[in-house]
Amino acid sequence: MTLSIRPDIARMAPYTPVKPFETLSREMHRPPEQIVKLDANENPYGPSPKVREALASYPWYHIYPDPQQTELREALSRYVGVPAEFILPGHGADELIDYLCRIMLEPGDVVINCPPTFGMYDFDARLSMGEVINAPRDAAFRVDVAAIEAAVEQAQGRAKLLFLTSPNNPDGGLLAPETLKRLLSLPLLVVVDEAYIEFADASSVASWVPETPNLAVLRTFSKWAGLAGLRLGYGVFPLPFMNALWKFKQPYNVNVAATIAGIASLDDLELLRQRVLALKKERERLLRALQTISYLEPLPSQANFVLCRVMGRSARALHQALFDQGILVRYYDKPGLSNFIRISAGLPEHTDQLLDALREWA
């Protein structure tokens, strides 16, 4: 018997995630506490102490979780300012990107993507047998509205989803409200991924969703709440999409531990907001210091990272030199993002160690 795999899947390049501490520790021959990990936009402060307490005291891990995630959705409703009926938690926001693609796309349908941006939009669209039309950002990483409109016209009625990230990953730029309003006039679902919105000096557009039938907003606990390892995200969706999502999602898609951690995080907002503020201040300190390094051109950011163009030198070589010193940053070399590194905001001592290494490499 010959097993048959979809030819498009066989041809696909795999998504390349960052490596966890335990793998890196073995590769780098360093204990985890000696690794400066600034490559994945994780929160170095970790979760709220209330999360650890709640996880330690929870007595019913042997019981299946609430498939409706009722208590978590009520807490999210208070946090986001949108009725709970519009909110669906997920196993990370990545799960919800996958759900949207599988619900919306038939073979040959089109997703409009705006690279450079988060890689999962393109990846999940292709997994769902969708076609991706790219409307690349301009040299300053701003969304090209005319290019998006041209891509929708090119799709000839097959465009179903437009993914936009605000602040965008990897550059940290915000989507202007007037730009979003113009794009919402297009005949498709506009998905705004706000994974980093807590670090921005701007408001979420989640409150627009109840009055906007073709807008969905994705959020996550990974960055601001330090829960990347527990995989907890959520989306704010128009009610017709909520009806479809409730039918489509796996019943127990969010596990008990993630649910407990999310509720406990939302019960400790004062502390977590202080940590977000500390990371914003560290991002600005990092940006100012990077501007003094001759071979780097850092971009302003509204997220918890700074993207840098490497000038006159190899970003790959810089990435390796930092790796050899136990410092991890993200390296890019692809269309629209050639010879760049991205540095997450970390603890002050992480920034100091990084800057010392960058200056030494100069």
GUSE-600717 format. One record per residue (C-alpha): residue number from 1; residue in three letters; x, z, y. Coordinates in steps of 0.5 Angstrom, whole numbers, always signed. Layout:
<lovexs>
<lovex n="NUM" res="ALA" X="X" Z="Z" Y="Y"/>
...
</lovexs>
This chain:
<lovexs>
<lovex n="1" res="MET" X="+0" Z="+0" Y="+0"/>
<lovex n="2" res="THR" X="+3" Z="-2" Y="+7"/>
<lovex n="3" res="LEU" X="+1" Z="+3" Y="+13"/>
<lovex n="4" res="SER" X="-1" Z="-1" Y="+19"/>
<lovex n="5" res="ILE" X="+0" Z="+2" Y="+26"/>
<lovex n="6" res="ARG" X="-3" Z="-1" Y="+32"/>
<lovex n="7" res="PRO" X="+3" Z="-6" Y="+34"/>
<lovex n="8" res="ASP" X="+2" Z="-4" Y="+42"/>
<lovex n="9" res="ILE" X="+4" Z="+3" Y="+39"/>
<lovex n="10" res="ALA" X="+10" Z="+1" Y="+35"/>
<lovex n="11" res="ARG" X="+12" Z="-3" Y="+41"/>
<lovex n="12" res="MET" X="+11" Z="+3" Y="+46"/>
<lovex n="13" res="ALA" X="+17" Z="+7" Y="+49"/>
<lovex n="14" res="PRO" X="+16" Z="+15" Y="+48"/>
<lovex n="15" res="TYR" X="+15" Z="+19" Y="+53"/>
<lovex n="16" res="THR" X="+21" Z="+23" Y="+55"/>
<lovex n="17" res="PRO" X="+20" Z="+31" Y="+56"/>
<lovex n="18" res="VAL" X="+25" Z="+36" Y="+59"/>
<lovex n="19" res="LYS" X="+28" Z="+40" Y="+53"/>
<lovex n="20" res="PRO" X="+27" Z="+47" Y="+52"/>
<lovex n="21" res="PHE" X="+32" Z="+53" Y="+53"/>
<lovex n="22" res="GLU" X="+33" Z="+54" Y="+46"/>
<lovex n="23" res="THR" X="+35" Z="+47" Y="+45"/>
<lovex n="24" res="LEU" X="+39" Z="+47" Y="+51"/>
<lovex n="25" res="SER" X="+42" Z="+53" Y="+49"/>
<lovex n="26" res="ARG" X="+45" Z="+50" Y="+43"/>
<lovex n="27" res="GLU" X="+47" Z="+43" Y="+46"/>
<lovex n="28" res="MET" X="+51" Z="+47" Y="+52"/>
<lovex n="29" res="HIS" X="+54" Z="+52" Y="+48"/>
<lovex n="30" res="ARG" X="+51" Z="+57" Y="+53"/>
<lovex n="31" res="PRO" X="+46" Z="+63" Y="+52"/>
<lovex n="32" res="PRO" X="+39" Z="+62" Y="+56"/>
<lovex n="33" res="GLU" X="+41" Z="+67" Y="+61"/>
<lovex n="34" res="GLN" X="+47" Z="+63" Y="+63"/>
<lovex n="35" res="ILE" X="+43" Z="+56" Y="+64"/>
<lovex n="36" res="VAL" X="+41" Z="+54" Y="+71"/>
<lovex n="37" res="LYS" X="+35" Z="+50" Y="+70"/>
<lovex n="38" res="LEU" X="+32" Z="+46" Y="+76"/>
<lovex n="39" res="ASP" X="+30" Z="+40" Y="+72"/>
<lovex n="40" res="ALA" X="+23" Z="+41" Y="+70"/>
<lovex n="41" res="ASN" X="+19" Z="+44" Y="+77"/>
<lovex n="42" res="GLU" X="+18" Z="+51" Y="+73"/>
<lovex n="43" res="ASN" X="+17" Z="+57" Y="+76"/>
<lovex n="44" res="PRO" X="+23" Z="+62" Y="+75"/>
<lovex n="45" res="TYR" X="+19" Z="+68" Y="+77"/>
<lovex n="46" res="GLY" X="+15" Z="+67" Y="+71"/>
<lovex n="47" res="PRO" X="+8" Z="+69" Y="+70"/>
<lovex n="48" res="SER" X="+4" Z="+75" Y="+73"/>
<lovex n="49" res="PRO" X="+6" Z="+82" Y="+70"/>
<lovex n="50" res="LYS" X="-2" Z="+82" Y="+69"/>
<lovex n="51" res="VAL" X="-1" Z="+77" Y="+64"/>
<lovex n="52" res="ARG" X="+4" Z="+80" Y="+60"/>
<lovex n="53" res="GLU" X="-1" Z="+86" Y="+60"/>
<lovex n="54" res="ALA" X="-7" Z="+82" Y="+58"/>
<lovex n="55" res="LEU" X="-4" Z="+79" Y="+53"/>
<lovex n="56" res="ALA" X="-1" Z="+85" Y="+50"/>
<lovex n="57" res="SER" X="-7" Z="+89" Y="+50"/>
<lovex n="58" res="TYR" X="-12" Z="+83" Y="+47"/>
<lovex n="59" res="PRO" X="-15" Z="+85" Y="+41"/>
<lovex n="60" res="TRP" X="-19" Z="+79" Y="+38"/>
<lovex n="61" res="TYR" X="-13" Z="+74" Y="+37"/>
<lovex n="62" res="HIS" X="-16" Z="+72" Y="+30"/>
<lovex n="63" res="ILE" X="-23" Z="+70" Y="+33"/>
<lovex n="64" res="TYR" X="-24" Z="+63" Y="+36"/>
<lovex n="65" res="PRO" X="-24" Z="+62" Y="+43"/>
<lovex n="66" res="ASP" X="-30" Z="+61" Y="+47"/>
<lovex n="67" res="PRO" X="-31" Z="+53" Y="+47"/>
<lovex n="68" res="GLN" X="-35" Z="+54" Y="+54"/>
<lovex n="69" res="GLN" X="-29" Z="+58" Y="+57"/>
<lovex n="70" res="THR" X="-34" Z="+61" Y="+61"/>
<lovex n="71" res="GLU" X="-30" Z="+67" Y="+64"/>
<lovex n="72" res="LEU" X="-25" Z="+63" Y="+66"/>
<lovex n="73" res="ARG" X="-29" Z="+57" Y="+69"/>
<lovex n="74" res="GLU" X="-33" Z="+63" Y="+73"/>
<lovex n="75" res="ALA" X="-26" Z="+65" Y="+76"/>
<lovex n="76" res="LEU" X="-24" Z="+58" Y="+77"/>
<lovex n="77" res="SER" X="-30" Z="+57" Y="+81"/>
<lovex n="78" res="ARG" X="-28" Z="+63" Y="+86"/>
<lovex n="79" res="TYR" X="-21" Z="+61" Y="+86"/>
<lovex n="80" res="VAL" X="-23" Z="+53" Y="+88"/>
<lovex n="81" res="GLY" X="-29" Z="+54" Y="+92"/>
<lovex n="82" res="VAL" X="-33" Z="+49" Y="+87"/>
<lovex n="83" res="PRO" X="-39" Z="+51" Y="+83"/>
<lovex n="84" res="ALA" X="-37" Z="+52" Y="+75"/>
<lovex n="85" res="GLU" X="-41" Z="+47" Y="+73"/>
<lovex n="86" res="PHE" X="-36" Z="+42" Y="+76"/>
<lovex n="87" res="ILE" X="-30" Z="+45" Y="+73"/>
<lovex n="88" res="LEU" X="-27" Z="+44" Y="+66"/>
<lovex n="89" res="PRO" X="-21" Z="+47" Y="+63"/>
<lovex n="90" res="GLY" X="-16" Z="+43" Y="+59"/>
<lovex n="91" res="HIS" X="-9" Z="+44" Y="+55"/>
<lovex n="92" res="GLY" X="-5" Z="+43" Y="+61"/>
<lovex n="93" res="ALA" X="-8" Z="+38" Y="+66"/>
<lovex n="94" res="ASP" X="-4" Z="+32" Y="+61"/>
<lovex n="95" res="GLU" X="-10" Z="+33" Y="+56"/>
<lovex n="96" res="LEU" X="-15" Z="+32" Y="+61"/>
<lovex n="97" res="ILE" X="-11" Z="+25" Y="+63"/>
<lovex n="98" res="ASP" X="-12" Z="+23" Y="+56"/>
<lovex n="99" res="TYR" X="-19" Z="+25" Y="+56"/>
<lovex n="100" res="LEU" X="-21" Z="+21" Y="+62"/>
<lovex n="101" res="CYS" X="-17" Z="+15" Y="+59"/>
<lovex n="102" res="ARG" X="-20" Z="+15" Y="+53"/>
<lovex n="103" res="ILE" X="-27" Z="+16" Y="+56"/>
<lovex n="104" res="MET" X="-27" Z="+11" Y="+61"/>
<lovex n="105" res="LEU" X="-22" Z="+5" Y="+58"/>
<lovex n="106" res="GLU" X="-24" Z="+0" Y="+53"/>
<lovex n="107" res="PRO" X="-19" Z="-5" Y="+51"/>
<lovex n="108" res="GLY" X="-17" Z="-9" Y="+56"/>
<lovex n="109" res="ASP" X="-19" Z="-5" Y="+62"/>
<lovex n="110" res="VAL" X="-15" Z="-3" Y="+67"/>
<lovex n="111" res="VAL" X="-11" Z="+3" Y="+70"/>
<lovex n="112" res="ILE" X="-8" Z="+2" Y="+77"/>
<lovex n="113" res="ASN" X="-2" Z="+6" Y="+78"/>
<lovex n="114" res="CYS" X="+3" Z="+8" Y="+84"/>
<lovex n="115" res="PRO" X="+10" Z="+9" Y="+81"/>
<lovex n="116" res="PRO" X="+15" Z="+12" Y="+82"/>
<lovex n="117" res="THR" X="+10" Z="+18" Y="+80"/>
<lovex n="118" res="PHE" X="+8" Z="+22" Y="+74"/>
<lovex n="119" res="GLY" X="+9" Z="+18" Y="+68"/>
<lovex n="120" res="MET" X="+3" Z="+21" Y="+64"/>
<lovex n="121" res="TYR" X="-2" Z="+16" Y="+67"/>
<lovex n="122" res="ASP" X="+2" Z="+10" Y="+65"/>
<lovex n="123" res="PHE" X="+3" Z="+13" Y="+58"/>
<lovex n="124" res="ASP" X="-4" Z="+15" Y="+57"/>
<lovex n="125" res="ALA" X="-7" Z="+9" Y="+59"/>
<lovex n="126" res="ARG" X="-3" Z="+5" Y="+54"/>
<lovex n="127" res="LEU" X="-5" Z="+10" Y="+48"/>
<lovex n="128" res="SER" X="-12" Z="+8" Y="+50"/>
<lovex n="129" res="MET" X="-11" Z="+1" Y="+50"/>
<lovex n="130" res="GLY" X="-12" Z="+0" Y="+57"/>
<lovex n="131" res="GLU" X="-8" Z="-5" Y="+61"/>
<lovex n="132" res="VAL" X="-4" Z="-2" Y="+67"/>
<lovex n="133" res="ILE" X="-3" Z="-6" Y="+74"/>
<lovex n="134" res="ASN" X="+2" Z="-2" Y="+78"/>
<lovex n="135" res="ALA" X="+2" Z="-2" Y="+86"/>
<lovex n="136" res="PRO" X="+9" Z="+1" Y="+88"/>
<lovex n="137" res="ARG" X="+10" Z="+6" Y="+93"/>
<lovex n="138" res="ASP" X="+14" Z="+3" Y="+99"/>
<lovex n="139" res="ALA" X="+21" Z="+5" Y="+101"/>
<lovex n="140" res="ALA" X="+19" Z="+12" Y="+103"/>
<lovex n="141" res="PHE" X="+14" Z="+13" Y="+97"/>
<lovex n="142" res="ARG" X="+8" Z="+12" Y="+101"/>
<lovex n="143" res="VAL" X="+2" Z="+10" Y="+97"/>
<lovex n="144" res="ASP" X="+1" Z="+2" Y="+99"/>
<lovex n="145" res="VAL" X="-7" Z="+2" Y="+100"/>
<lovex n="146" res="ALA" X="-7" Z="-6" Y="+101"/>
<lovex n="147" res="ALA" X="-3" Z="-7" Y="+94"/>
<lovex n="148" res="ILE" X="-8" Z="-2" Y="+91"/>
<lovex n="149" res="GLU" X="-14" Z="-6" Y="+94"/>
<lovex n="150" res="ALA" X="-10" Z="-13" Y="+91"/>
<lovex n="151" res="ALA" X="-9" Z="-10" Y="+84"/>
<lovex n="152" res="VAL" X="-17" Z="-8" Y="+84"/>
<lovex n="153" res="GLU" X="-18" Z="-15" Y="+86"/>
<lovex n="154" res="GLN" X="-13" Z="-18" Y="+81"/>
<lovex n="155" res="ALA" X="-17" Z="-14" Y="+75"/>
<lovex n="156" res="GLN" X="-23" Z="-18" Y="+77"/>
<lovex n="157" res="GLY" X="-28" Z="-12" Y="+75"/>
<lovex n="158" res="ARG" X="-24" Z="-9" Y="+70"/>
<lovex n="159" res="ALA" X="-21" Z="-3" Y="+74"/>
<lovex n="160" res="LYS" X="-23" Z="+3" Y="+72"/>
<lovex n="161" res="LEU" X="-18" Z="+9" Y="+74"/>
<lovex n="162" res="LEU" X="-14" Z="+10" Y="+80"/>
<lovex n="163" res="PHE" X="-9" Z="+15" Y="+79"/>
<lovex n="164" res="LEU" X="-6" Z="+19" Y="+85"/>
<lovex n="165" res="THR" X="-1" Z="+25" Y="+86"/>
<lovex n="166" res="SER" X="-1" Z="+29" Y="+92"/>
<lovex n="167" res="PRO" X="+4" Z="+32" Y="+93"/>
<lovex n="168" res="ASN" X="+7" Z="+26" Y="+89"/>
<lovex n="169" res="ASN" X="+12" Z="+27" Y="+83"/>
<lovex n="170" res="PRO" X="+18" Z="+26" Y="+84"/>
<lovex n="171" res="ASP" X="+18" Z="+26" Y="+92"/>
<lovex n="172" res="GLY" X="+14" Z="+31" Y="+94"/>
<lovex n="173" res="GLY" X="+10" Z="+27" Y="+99"/>
<lovex n="174" res="LEU" X="+2" Z="+28" Y="+101"/>
<lovex n="175" res="LEU" X="-3" Z="+23" Y="+100"/>
<lovex n="176" res="ALA" X="-7" Z="+23" Y="+107"/>
<lovex n="177" res="PRO" X="-14" Z="+25" Y="+107"/>
<lovex n="178" res="GLU" X="-16" Z="+18" Y="+111"/>
<lovex n="179" res="THR" X="-12" Z="+14" Y="+106"/>
<lovex n="180" res="LEU" X="-16" Z="+18" Y="+100"/>
<lovex n="181" res="LYS" X="-22" Z="+16" Y="+104"/>
<lovex n="182" res="ARG" X="-21" Z="+9" Y="+104"/>
<lovex n="183" res="LEU" X="-19" Z="+8" Y="+97"/>
<lovex n="184" res="LEU" X="-25" Z="+12" Y="+95"/>
<lovex n="185" res="SER" X="-29" Z="+6" Y="+97"/>
<lovex n="186" res="LEU" X="-26" Z="+2" Y="+91"/>
<lovex n="187" res="PRO" X="-31" Z="+1" Y="+85"/>
<lovex n="188" res="LEU" X="-27" Z="+6" Y="+80"/>
<lovex n="189" res="LEU" X="-26" Z="+13" Y="+79"/>
<lovex n="190" res="VAL" X="-20" Z="+16" Y="+83"/>
<lovex n="191" res="VAL" X="-16" Z="+21" Y="+80"/>
<lovex n="192" res="VAL" X="-12" Z="+26" Y="+85"/>
<lovex n="193" res="ASP" X="-7" Z="+30" Y="+81"/>
<lovex n="194" res="GLU" X="-6" Z="+36" Y="+85"/>
<lovex n="195" res="ALA" X="-1" Z="+40" Y="+80"/>
<lovex n="196" res="TYR" X="+3" Z="+42" Y="+86"/>
<lovex n="197" res="ILE" X="-2" Z="+43" Y="+92"/>
<lovex n="198" res="GLU" X="-1" Z="+51" Y="+92"/>
<lovex n="199" res="PHE" X="+6" Z="+49" Y="+95"/>
<lovex n="200" res="ALA" X="+4" Z="+44" Y="+100"/>
<lovex n="201" res="ASP" X="+2" Z="+46" Y="+107"/>
<lovex n="202" res="ALA" X="-5" Z="+42" Y="+106"/>
<lovex n="203" res="SER" X="-12" Z="+43" Y="+103"/>
<lovex n="204" res="SER" X="-14" Z="+41" Y="+96"/>
<lovex n="205" res="VAL" X="-19" Z="+36" Y="+96"/>
<lovex n="206" res="ALA" X="-23" Z="+39" Y="+90"/>
<lovex n="207" res="SER" X="-28" Z="+41" Y="+95"/>
<lovex n="208" res="TRP" X="-30" Z="+34" Y="+96"/>
<lovex n="209" res="VAL" X="-32" Z="+33" Y="+89"/>
<lovex n="210" res="PRO" X="-39" Z="+35" Y="+89"/>
<lovex n="211" res="GLU" X="-41" Z="+30" Y="+94"/>
<lovex n="212" res="THR" X="-36" Z="+24" Y="+92"/>
<lovex n="213" res="PRO" X="-39" Z="+21" Y="+85"/>
<lovex n="214" res="ASN" X="-32" Z="+17" Y="+84"/>
<lovex n="215" res="LEU" X="-27" Z="+23" Y="+85"/>
<lovex n="216" res="ALA" X="-24" Z="+27" Y="+80"/>
<lovex n="217" res="VAL" X="-18" Z="+33" Y="+82"/>
<lovex n="218" res="LEU" X="-13" Z="+35" Y="+77"/>
<lovex n="219" res="ARG" X="-10" Z="+42" Y="+78"/>
<lovex n="220" res="THR" X="-5" Z="+46" Y="+73"/>
<lovex n="221" res="PHE" X="-3" Z="+54" Y="+72"/>
<lovex n="222" res="SER" X="+4" Z="+51" Y="+70"/>
<lovex n="223" res="LYS" X="+8" Z="+51" Y="+77"/>
<lovex n="224" res="TRP" X="+5" Z="+56" Y="+82"/>
<lovex n="225" res="ALA" X="+3" Z="+61" Y="+76"/>
<lovex n="226" res="GLY" X="+9" Z="+61" Y="+72"/>
<lovex n="227" res="LEU" X="+5" Z="+59" Y="+65"/>
<lovex n="228" res="ALA" X="+8" Z="+52" Y="+64"/>
<lovex n="229" res="GLY" X="+9" Z="+54" Y="+56"/>
<lovex n="230" res="LEU" X="+2" Z="+56" Y="+55"/>
<lovex n="231" res="ARG" X="-1" Z="+50" Y="+57"/>
<lovex n="232" res="LEU" X="-7" Z="+51" Y="+62"/>
<lovex n="233" res="GLY" X="-10" Z="+46" Y="+67"/>
<lovex n="234" res="TYR" X="-17" Z="+44" Y="+69"/>
<lovex n="235" res="GLY" X="-20" Z="+39" Y="+73"/>
<lovex n="236" res="VAL" X="-26" Z="+38" Y="+78"/>
<lovex n="237" res="PHE" X="-30" Z="+33" Y="+76"/>
<lovex n="238" res="PRO" X="-37" Z="+29" Y="+78"/>
<lovex n="239" res="LEU" X="-43" Z="+32" Y="+74"/>
<lovex n="240" res="PRO" X="-44" Z="+25" Y="+70"/>
<lovex n="241" res="PHE" X="-37" Z="+26" Y="+68"/>
<lovex n="242" res="MET" X="-37" Z="+33" Y="+66"/>
<lovex n="243" res="ASN" X="-43" Z="+31" Y="+61"/>
<lovex n="244" res="ALA" X="-39" Z="+26" Y="+58"/>
<lovex n="245" res="LEU" X="-33" Z="+31" Y="+57"/>
<lovex n="246" res="TRP" X="-37" Z="+36" Y="+54"/>
<lovex n="247" res="LYS" X="-39" Z="+32" Y="+49"/>
<lovex n="248" res="PHE" X="-32" Z="+29" Y="+48"/>
<lovex n="249" res="LYS" X="-27" Z="+35" Y="+48"/>
<lovex n="250" res="GLN" X="-25" Z="+39" Y="+42"/>
<lovex n="251" res="PRO" X="-29" Z="+45" Y="+42"/>
<lovex n="252" res="TYR" X="-23" Z="+50" Y="+42"/>
<lovex n="253" res="ASN" X="-18" Z="+46" Y="+46"/>
<lovex n="254" res="VAL" X="-16" Z="+52" Y="+51"/>
<lovex n="255" res="ASN" X="-13" Z="+57" Y="+46"/>
<lovex n="256" res="VAL" X="-15" Z="+65" Y="+47"/>
<lovex n="257" res="ALA" X="-8" Z="+66" Y="+50"/>
<lovex n="258" res="ALA" X="-8" Z="+61" Y="+55"/>
<lovex n="259" res="THR" X="-15" Z="+63" Y="+57"/>
<lovex n="260" res="ILE" X="-13" Z="+71" Y="+58"/>
<lovex n="261" res="ALA" X="-7" Z="+69" Y="+62"/>
<lovex n="262" res="GLY" X="-11" Z="+64" Y="+67"/>
<lovex n="263" res="ILE" X="-16" Z="+70" Y="+68"/>
<lovex n="264" res="ALA" X="-10" Z="+75" Y="+69"/>
<lovex n="265" res="SER" X="-7" Z="+70" Y="+74"/>
<lovex n="266" res="LEU" X="-13" Z="+69" Y="+78"/>
<lovex n="267" res="ASP" X="-14" Z="+77" Y="+78"/>
<lovex n="268" res="ASP" X="-7" Z="+77" Y="+81"/>
<lovex n="269" res="LEU" X="-7" Z="+72" Y="+87"/>
<lovex n="270" res="GLU" X="-3" Z="+76" Y="+92"/>
<lovex n="271" res="LEU" X="+3" Z="+77" Y="+88"/>
<lovex n="272" res="LEU" X="+3" Z="+70" Y="+86"/>
<lovex n="273" res="ARG" X="+2" Z="+67" Y="+93"/>
<lovex n="274" res="GLN" X="+8" Z="+71" Y="+95"/>
<lovex n="275" res="ARG" X="+12" Z="+68" Y="+90"/>
<lovex n="276" res="VAL" X="+10" Z="+61" Y="+92"/>
<lovex n="277" res="LEU" X="+12" Z="+63" Y="+99"/>
<lovex n="278" res="ALA" X="+18" Z="+65" Y="+96"/>
<lovex n="279" res="LEU" X="+19" Z="+58" Y="+93"/>
<lovex n="280" res="LYS" X="+17" Z="+55" Y="+99"/>
<lovex n="281" res="LYS" X="+22" Z="+58" Y="+103"/>
<lovex n="282" res="GLU" X="+28" Z="+57" Y="+98"/>
<lovex n="283" res="ARG" X="+26" Z="+49" Y="+98"/>
<lovex n="284" res="GLU" X="+27" Z="+49" Y="+105"/>
<lovex n="285" res="ARG" X="+33" Z="+53" Y="+105"/>
<lovex n="286" res="LEU" X="+35" Z="+48" Y="+99"/>
<lovex n="287" res="LEU" X="+33" Z="+42" Y="+103"/>
<lovex n="288" res="ARG" X="+37" Z="+44" Y="+109"/>
<lovex n="289" res="ALA" X="+43" Z="+45" Y="+105"/>
<lovex n="290" res="LEU" X="+43" Z="+39" Y="+102"/>
<lovex n="291" res="GLN" X="+43" Z="+35" Y="+108"/>
<lovex n="292" res="THR" X="+50" Z="+38" Y="+109"/>
<lovex n="293" res="ILE" X="+53" Z="+34" Y="+103"/>
<lovex n="294" res="SER" X="+55" Z="+27" Y="+105"/>
<lovex n="295" res="TYR" X="+54" Z="+24" Y="+99"/>
<lovex n="296" res="LEU" X="+46" Z="+26" Y="+98"/>
<lovex n="297" res="GLU" X="+40" Z="+24" Y="+102"/>
<lovex n="298" res="PRO" X="+35" Z="+29" Y="+101"/>
<lovex n="299" res="LEU" X="+27" Z="+27" Y="+102"/>
<lovex n="300" res="PRO" X="+22" Z="+32" Y="+105"/>
<lovex n="301" res="SER" X="+18" Z="+35" Y="+100"/>
<lovex n="302" res="GLN" X="+11" Z="+39" Y="+100"/>
<lovex n="303" res="ALA" X="+12" Z="+41" Y="+93"/>
<lovex n="304" res="ASN" X="+17" Z="+46" Y="+89"/>
<lovex n="305" res="PHE" X="+23" Z="+41" Y="+89"/>
<lovex n="306" res="VAL" X="+27" Z="+36" Y="+93"/>
<lovex n="307" res="LEU" X="+29" Z="+29" Y="+91"/>
<lovex n="308" res="CYS" X="+35" Z="+26" Y="+93"/>
<lovex n="309" res="ARG" X="+38" Z="+19" Y="+93"/>
<lovex n="310" res="VAL" X="+46" Z="+19" Y="+91"/>
<lovex n="311" res="MET" X="+50" Z="+15" Y="+96"/>
<lovex n="312" res="GLY" X="+56" Z="+12" Y="+94"/>
<lovex n="313" res="ARG" X="+57" Z="+15" Y="+88"/>
<lovex n="314" res="SER" X="+54" Z="+15" Y="+81"/>
<lovex n="315" res="ALA" X="+47" Z="+20" Y="+80"/>
<lovex n="316" res="ARG" X="+49" Z="+20" Y="+72"/>
<lovex n="317" res="ALA" X="+56" Z="+22" Y="+73"/>
<lovex n="318" res="LEU" X="+53" Z="+28" Y="+78"/>
<lovex n="319" res="HIS" X="+48" Z="+30" Y="+73"/>
<lovex n="320" res="GLN" X="+53" Z="+30" Y="+68"/>
<lovex n="321" res="ALA" X="+58" Z="+34" Y="+72"/>
<lovex n="322" res="LEU" X="+53" Z="+39" Y="+73"/>
<lovex n="323" res="PHE" X="+50" Z="+39" Y="+66"/>
<lovex n="324" res="ASP" X="+58" Z="+41" Y="+64"/>
<lovex n="325" res="GLN" X="+57" Z="+47" Y="+69"/>
<lovex n="326" res="GLY" X="+51" Z="+50" Y="+66"/>
<lovex n="327" res="ILE" X="+46" Z="+47" Y="+71"/>
<lovex n="328" res="LEU" X="+40" Z="+42" Y="+70"/>
<lovex n="329" res="VAL" X="+37" Z="+37" Y="+75"/>
<lovex n="330" res="ARG" X="+33" Z="+31" Y="+73"/>
<lovex n="331" res="TYR" X="+36" Z="+25" Y="+74"/>
<lovex n="332" res="TYR" X="+33" Z="+18" Y="+75"/>
<lovex n="333" res="ASP" X="+35" Z="+11" Y="+74"/>
<lovex n="334" res="LYS" X="+29" Z="+6" Y="+74"/>
<lovex n="335" res="PRO" X="+26" Z="+1" Y="+79"/>
<lovex n="336" res="GLY" X="+24" Z="+4" Y="+85"/>
<lovex n="337" res="LEU" X="+28" Z="+10" Y="+84"/>
<lovex n="338" res="SER" X="+35" Z="+8" Y="+82"/>
<lovex n="339" res="ASN" X="+41" Z="+13" Y="+83"/>
<lovex n="340" res="PHE" X="+37" Z="+19" Y="+85"/>
<lovex n="341" res="ILE" X="+37" Z="+27" Y="+82"/>
<lovex n="342" res="ARG" X="+31" Z="+31" Y="+83"/>
<lovex n="343" res="ILE" X="+32" Z="+39" Y="+84"/>
<lovex n="344" res="SER" X="+27" Z="+44" Y="+83"/>
<lovex n="345" res="ALA" X="+27" Z="+50" Y="+88"/>
<lovex n="346" res="GLY" X="+29" Z="+56" Y="+84"/>
<lovex n="347" res="LEU" X="+32" Z="+63" Y="+85"/>
<lovex n="348" res="PRO" X="+36" Z="+64" Y="+91"/>
<lovex n="349" res="GLU" X="+42" Z="+65" Y="+86"/>
<lovex n="350" res="HIS" X="+41" Z="+59" Y="+83"/>
<lovex n="351" res="THR" X="+41" Z="+55" Y="+89"/>
<lovex n="352" res="ASP" X="+47" Z="+58" Y="+91"/>
<lovex n="353" res="GLN" X="+51" Z="+56" Y="+84"/>
<lovex n="354" res="LEU" X="+48" Z="+49" Y="+85"/>
<lovex n="355" res="LEU" X="+50" Z="+48" Y="+92"/>
<lovex n="356" res="ASP" X="+57" Z="+51" Y="+90"/>
<lovex n="357" res="ALA" X="+58" Z="+46" Y="+85"/>
<lovex n="358" res="LEU" X="+55" Z="+40" Y="+89"/>
<lovex n="359" res="ARG" X="+60" Z="+42" Y="+94"/>
<lovex n="360" res="GLU" X="+66" Z="+42" Y="+89"/>
<lovex n="361" res="TRP" X="+64" Z="+35" Y="+87"/>
<lovex n="362" res="ALA" X="+65" Z="+33" Y="+94"/>
</lovexs>
